[in-house]
Amino acid sequence: NRLFYYYKMKEEYYFDFVKEQDFFIATKEKALVDSFYLHSLGQYPLDMSSLDLRKIDLDRVNKILRRYTKRVQENIKTLCKI
């Protein structure tokens, strides 16, 4: 009884997943960065009011962001004030 959405990502962004049962699931930090990436492409509606950044490891987010474009890096840093 779960609904999953799948988006096509560039292969270089396939990292920082954990395996749970038969599924590879992004860490919460990777999911956040991916959401901003898809949002910057106009492919994902992002609801900033639903985010609780206190539950996010911002050091991990910054490490993940190093592999993304400057546009995505600036977008997430501005919107999340990090």
Salt bridges, closest charged atoms under 4 A:
ASP16 OD1 - ARG60 NH2 2.61
ASP34 OD1 - LYS30 NZ 2.62
ASP52 OD1 - ARG54 NE 2.90
